[in-house]
Every structure is written in structure tokens, then in C-alpha cells.
Amino acid sequence: MTFLKPAQRQTLWWLAFGLTLVYLFYNLIAVLTPFLFAAIIGYVLNPGVDWLARHHWPRALASFLMIVIFLFLSCFLVLTIVPVMQHELAELQQRIPGLLERLNTVVAPRLLESFGIHIEFSGYSLRKLISDKWATEDLMSTVMASIKVGGSALFSLAATAFLLPMVLFYLLLDWHHVARRAEDLVPRRWHTQVLGFVREIDVLLSQFLRGQLSVMLILAAYYSIGLAVAGFDVALPVGIFTGLLVFIPYVGFATGLALALVAALSQFGDWYGLWAVALVYGIGQVLESFFLTPRLVGGRLGMSPLAVIFALLAFGELFGFFGVLLALPASAVVMVGLRHLLRLYLASDLYRVP
């Protein structure tokens, strides 16, 4: 390395140091999980803490209050949705033999005969398999047994749940101090460019999160009211669950629709429930796609449907379920970086010089 200039050698050493840190972070991802979650949740909660601080609340008290509100809402959603899903699946379990019988003897033959297809279905073995399996075992016990959660996974989950509120509190308390320290570490020659890059990301994410939250709340209210008018007993939890899942494009709507169909089959057991779900969710999809999202979120992140699907699949493959949740916000960061790289490329001699 004697042929390199001192500045070049220093750059290589810092590059090696950075790659070492990335390697360590990758291998310590389980330890860093509560800190990463705290950073993500802190980004969402910090505007509320700042608002309370501007209205003369001590920042420690404001941080504590926002964490309490966040934990309360999280527990409320879990305690509302999980019992409903258990109840609906138990009801569906009792109705499955009758539903399959009706499908085999009435629905399927008539539907196929209308197209000139004459096929006789035998659902006896399938009905017997499902009935025997679910009649002798508790559904949740079966699911938990199939997951086979190991002791290390349980310990990691418990550690995350215990550390998350504590880390989140101290992070919110020192949010601006941490941001200033990070800003001070940026090399002076890149300071202006990096700050502009970060501000652009912050504006895009803030606009996206505020707009998406508004869409989620409106759709949660719509689905709850629509299902209640249709006579669903579980209209409120299913409607709230569907509205909140809108945050995950396509996957969220499909999951909420599936849950509503389960509720329709378990409560009504006839065509009325299915038609009601189709009407409510069809209107909701039109409302979300053509009115709420364009007005409240704008063009979202400027991503095409194919890009959204690719982002969901890619981040889901890399980071699992939480990768799906964070696919679109993370894509915003990637898109801002790509726009800056495109500007640099168009201004470079590689592009301009023939």
C-alpha cells in the first residue's frame, strides 16, 4: 500500500472499518432487534413528543406518555382481534361439514352444469379428515405445536418485549441529541449533501406515514360500519383489523378479506354473507384506490404496482414478516438514494462525454 497516497490509505482503512461494522451488525441482528424496533417506533412517536414538549411538557413525561399510548393501543388490538379469530375459527370448525356437503351437493354441480360440465364431486374423505382432526384437537394448540418455538426464540422474544419500552424511552428522551451527534460524524466535505439526502427522506417518509395513517383510520371506520350494517357480529374487530392491514399493499387487503369471509361462513353459512362481504370490500377497495390514497397520500412513493410487489417479496425474503411491514418505507429510502445516483450519473463525464 506504499504506492497509495495518505488520503487514499485513510479512505481504505475507513472503508474496511465500515465493512467490519456491517458484518458485526449482521451477526448481532438478534441482539440489535429491540434497538432497531425502538428506532422505527421512535421515528413515528417523536413528533408527538415534540408537540407535547412545545406545549411545556417535560420531555421525559411526554416520552413516557407516548409510550403508554402506543402500548395501550397495541394491547387493545391484540386483545380485540385474537379472541375474535379464535371464536370465528371455532365456529367455522363446526360448520365445515355442512358447508362442504352443500358445496358438494348443491353449489358445485349447479355452477358446473351451467357451463355444460357434468362432474360428481365426493367430499366425504375431505370432510372426514377435517372433522376428525379438528374435533379431537384444539386449534390453537395445534398451531402452536406446529410452530415448534424453541427456547432461544422464546428468550429472544421475551428480551425484545422487555427491552423495547426501556430503549424507546431513552431514545425518545435524547432523540435530538442523538441526531446531532450523528450529524457531527458526517465528513465536512459531504455534510451539505448528506443533510439534504436525509431531509429528503424525512419529508417523503413523513408524508407517506401521515397520509397512510389517515387512510387506515378512515378505512377501519368504514369497514366496521359496513360490516355492522350487514349484520356481522364481529364487525368492529374485523373492520379495525382490515383497516390497519391496509398498510401492507395487496397482502393486507387479502388477509382482511379472508378474515371477513371466514366470519361470513361461520355466522351466516349461506350466500348472503358472501355477497355482503363482496359488496363491502369491493366498495372499500374502490374508495381506497381512487379517492383516499390519491388525495391523502398523493402518489404514495411514486412506485408502480410491479415495483410494490417486488419490494414486498424482496424485503419479505430478506427480513421475514417485519420486512413486509417495512417494505414501502424502506423502499422510500432506496428510491431517494437512486434519484441522487441518477443525478450524479447524468452530471458525470461517463454520460455526457461522447
C-alpha positions in Angstrom: 0.0 0.0 0.0 3.0 2.3 -0.2 2.0 3.3 -3.7 -1.2 4.9 -2.4 -1.4 8.5 -1.2 -2.1 9.1 2.5 -5.6 10.2 1.8 -6.3 7.1 -0.2 -4.9 4.8 2.5 -7.0 6.5 5.1 -10.1 6.0 2.9 -9.3 2.3 2.6 -8.9 1.9 6.3 -12.2 3.6 7.0 -13.9 1.5 4.3 -12.6 -1.6 6.0 -13.8 -0.4 9.3 -17.2 0.3 7.9 -17.4 -3.2 6.3 -16.4 -4.7 9.7 -19.2 -2.8 11.4 -21.7 -4.1 8.8 -20.5 -7.6 9.3 -20.9 -7.3 13.1 -24.3 -5.8 12.8 -25.4 -8.6 10.5 -24.2 -11.3 13.0 -25.7 -9.4 16.0 -29.1 -8.8 14.4 -30.8 -10.7 17.2 -29.2 -8.5 19.9 -29.9 -5.3 17.9 -33.6 -6.2 17.3 -35.1 -4.2 20.2 -32.9 -1.2 19.3 -34.0 -1.3 15.6 -37.6 -1.6 16.6 -37.2 1.2 19.1 -35.7 3.4 16.4 -38.6 2.7 14.0 -41.3 3.3 16.6 -39.4 6.3 17.9 -39.4 7.9 14.5 -43.2 7.6 14.5 -43.7 8.8 18.1 -41.2 11.6 18.2 -43.4 14.2 16.5 -46.0 13.6 19.3 -43.2 14.0 21.9 -42.0 17.2 20.3 -45.6 18.6 20.2 -46.0 17.9 23.9 -42.6 19.4 24.6 -43.5 22.6 22.7 -46.6 22.9 25.0 -44.4 22.9 28.1 -44.5 19.2 29.0 -41.2 17.9 30.4 -39.7 15.7 27.6 -39.3 12.7 30.0 -43.1 12.9 30.8 -44.0 13.4 27.2 -41.9 10.4 26.1 -43.5 8.2 28.9 -47.0 9.3 27.8 -46.5 8.5 24.2 -45.0 5.1 25.0 -48.0 4.3 27.3 -50.4 5.3 24.5 -48.5 3.1 22.0 -48.5 0.1 24.3 -52.2 0.6 25.2 -53.2 0.7 21.5 -51.1 -2.4 20.7 -52.5 -4.4 23.6 -56.1 -3.3 22.7 -55.6 -4.5 19.1 -54.2 -7.8 20.2 -56.8 -8.5 22.9 -59.6 -7.5 20.5 -58.5 -9.4 17.4 -57.1 -12.7 18.8 -60.2 -13.8 20.7 -62.4 -12.9 17.8 -60.2 -15.0 15.4 -60.3 -17.9 17.9 -64.1 -17.7 18.2 -64.6 -17.4 14.4 -62.3 -20.4 13.6 -64.1 -22.5 16.3 -67.5 -21.6 14.7 -66.2 -22.4 11.3 -64.9 -25.7 12.6 -68.5 -26.7 13.5 -69.9 -25.5 10.1 -67.3 -27.0 7.8 -69.0 -30.4 7.4 -72.3 -28.8 6.4 -70.6 -26.3 4.2 -68.7 -29.0 2.3 -71.9 -31.0 2.0 -73.7 -28.0 0.5 -70.8 -27.4 -1.8 -70.7 -31.0 -3.0 -74.4 -31.5 -3.5 -75.8 -28.0 -4.5 -73.3 -25.3 -5.3 -70.6 -27.1 -7.4 -72.9 -29.2 -9.5 -75.2 -26.3 -10.4 -72.4 -24.0 -11.2 -70.6 -26.5 -13.4 -73.8 -27.7 -15.1 -74.5 -24.1 -16.1 -71.3 -24.4 -18.2 -72.2 -27.8 -19.6 -69.7 -29.7 -17.3 -71.0 -32.8 -15.5 -68.7 -33.9 -12.7 -69.7 -35.5 -9.5 -67.5 -34.5 -6.5 -67.0 -36.6 -3.4 -66.1 -34.6 -0.4 -66.5 -37.4 2.1 -62.8 -38.0 2.7 -62.0 -34.3 3.0 -64.9 -33.7 5.4 -63.8 -36.7 7.5 -60.2 -35.6 7.6 -61.0 -32.1 8.7 -63.8 -33.1 11.1 -61.7 -35.8 12.8 -58.6 -33.6 13.0 -60.4 -30.6 14.5 -62.8 -32.5 16.6 -60.1 -34.1 18.7 -57.6 -31.2 19.0 -57.8 -27.6 20.0 -56.9 -25.4 17.0 -54.6 -23.0 18.8 -52.8 -25.9 20.4 -52.3 -27.5 17.0 -50.9 -24.3 15.6 -48.5 -23.7 18.4 -47.3 -27.3 18.2 -46.7 -26.9 14.5 -44.6 -23.8 15.0 -42.2 -25.6 17.4 -40.9 -22.4 19.0 -37.5 -23.2 20.6 -36.3 -21.9 23.9 -33.8 -19.5 22.3 -36.6 -18.0 20.2 -38.8 -17.5 23.2 -36.0 -16.0 25.2 -35.3 -13.6 22.3 -38.9 -12.6 22.1 -39.1 -12.0 25.8 -35.9 -10.0 25.8 -37.2 -7.8 23.0 -40.6 -7.2 24.7 -38.8 -6.3 28.0 -36.1 -4.1 26.5 -38.2 -2.3 23.8 -40.1 0.1 26.1 -36.9 0.9 28.0 -34.8 1.5 24.9 -37.6 3.5 23.3 -38.0 5.8 26.4 -34.3 6.7 26.4 -34.2 7.1 22.6 -37.2 9.5 22.7 -35.7 11.4 25.6 -32.4 12.0 23.7 -33.8 11.9 20.1 -32.4 15.3 19.0 -29.2 14.9 20.9 -28.6 11.5 19.1 -29.5 13.2 15.8 -27.0 16.0 16.4 -24.2 13.5 17.3 -24.9 11.5 14.1 -24.8 14.8 12.1 -21.5 15.8 13.7 -19.9 12.5 12.5 -20.6 13.3 8.8 -17.4 14.4 7.0 -17.4 18.1 6.4 -16.9 17.8 2.6 -20.2 15.7 2.4 -22.1 17.5 5.1 -24.4 19.5 2.9 -25.2 16.7 0.5 -25.8 14.1 3.3 -28.1 16.5 5.2 -30.1 17.2 2.0 -30.4 13.5 1.4 -31.6 12.8 5.0 -34.1 15.7 4.8 -35.5 14.5 1.6 -36.0 11.0 3.1 -37.6 12.5 6.2 -40.1 14.6 4.1 -41.0 11.6 2.0 -41.5 9.3 4.9 -43.4 11.8 7.0 -45.8 12.5 4.1 -46.2 8.8 3.5 -46.8 7.8 7.1 -49.2 10.7 7.9 -51.2 10.0 4.7 -51.2 6.3 5.2 -52.3 6.6 8.9 -55.3 8.7 7.8 -56.2 6.1 5.1 -56.0 3.4 7.7 -58.3 5.1 10.2 -60.9 6.0 7.6 -61.0 2.5 6.2 -61.1 1.0 9.7 -64.2 3.1 10.4 -65.7 2.3 7.0 -65.3 -1.5 7.2 -66.5 -1.6 10.8 -69.7 0.4 9.9 -70.2 -1.5 6.7 -70.0 -4.9 8.3 -72.1 -3.8 11.2 -74.9 -2.6 8.8 -74.6 -6.0 7.1 -75.3 -7.7 10.4 -71.9 -9.1 11.3 -71.4 -9.8 15.0 -67.7 -9.2 14.8 -67.9 -6.1 12.6 -65.7 -3.9 14.9 -62.7 -6.1 15.3 -62.7 -7.4 11.7 -63.2 -3.9 10.4 -60.4 -2.4 12.5 -58.1 -5.3 11.6 -58.8 -4.8 7.9 -58.3 -1.1 8.1 -54.9 -1.4 9.8 -53.7 -4.1 7.4 -54.1 -1.6 4.5 -50.6 -0.5 5.4 -49.4 -3.7 3.6 -50.5 -3.3 0.0 -52.4 -6.2 -1.5 -51.3 -8.6 1.3 -53.2 -6.6 3.9 -56.4 -6.3 1.9 -56.3 -10.0 1.0 -55.8 -11.0 4.7 -58.7 -8.8 5.8 -60.9 -10.1 3.1 -60.1 -13.7 4.1 -60.9 -13.0 7.7 -64.3 -11.4 6.7 -65.1 -14.4 4.6 -64.4 -16.7 7.5 -66.7 -14.6 9.6 -69.4 -14.7 7.0 -69.2 -18.5 6.7 -69.2 -19.1 10.4 -72.1 -16.7 11.1 -74.4 -17.0 8.1 -73.4 -20.1 6.3 -75.2 -19.0 3.1 -74.8 -16.7 0.1 -75.9 -13.6 2.0 -72.7 -13.4 4.0 -70.5 -13.8 0.9 -72.4 -11.2 -1.1 -72.3 -8.8 1.8 -68.5 -9.2 2.1 -68.1 -8.8 -1.6 -70.1 -5.6 -1.6 -68.5 -4.0 1.5 -64.9 -4.9 0.5 -65.5 -4.1 -3.2 -66.6 -0.5 -2.3 -63.8 -0.2 0.2 -61.2 -1.1 -2.4 -62.6 1.4 -4.8 -62.7 4.0 -2.1 -59.1 3.4 -1.1 -57.7 3.2 -4.6 -59.4 6.1 -6.3 -60.2 8.6 -3.6 -58.4 8.2 -0.2 -54.9 7.2 -1.4 -54.7 9.8 -4.2 -55.9 12.6 -2.0 -54.3 11.8 1.3 -51.1 10.0 0.3 -50.7 11.6 -3.2 -48.8 9.3 -5.5 -47.6 7.4 -2.4 -43.9 6.8 -3.2 -44.2 7.1 -6.9 -43.9 3.3 -7.2 -45.7 1.2 -9.9 -47.7 -1.8 -8.8 -45.0 -4.1 -10.1 -42.4 -2.2 -8.0 -44.6 -2.5 -4.9 -45.0 -6.3 -5.4 -41.2 -6.7 -6.0 -40.4 -4.6 -2.8 -42.8 -6.8 -0.7 -41.3 -10.0 -2.0 -37.7 -8.8 -1.7 -37.9 -7.4 1.8 -40.0 -10.3 2.9 -37.4 -12.7 1.7 -34.6 -10.8 3.3 -36.2 -9.9 6.7 -39.3 -12.0 7.1 -42.6 -10.7 8.2 -41.2 -7.4 9.5 -39.6 -6.9 6.2 -43.0 -7.0 4.6 -44.2 -4.4 7.1 -41.3 -2.1 6.4 -41.0 -2.7 2.6 -42.6 0.5 1.5 -40.9 2.9 4.0 -37.5 1.2 3.2 -38.2 1.5 -0.5 -38.6 5.3 0.0 -35.0 5.4 1.3 -33.8 3.3 -1.6 -35.7 5.5 -4.1 -34.2 8.7 -2.7 -30.7 7.2 -3.0 -31.4 6.0 -6.6 -32.6 9.5 -7.5 -29.3 11.0 -6.2 -27.3 8.4 -8.0 -29.1 9.2 -11.2 -28.4 12.9 -10.9 -24.7 12.1 -10.3 -24.7 9.8 -13.3 -26.4 12.4 -15.6 -23.8 15.0 -14.5 -20.8 12.7 -14.9 -18.4 12.6 -17.9 -19.4 8.9 -18.4 -22.8 10.1 -19.5 -22.1 13.5 -21.0 -18.9 13.0 -22.9 -19.4 11.2 -26.3 
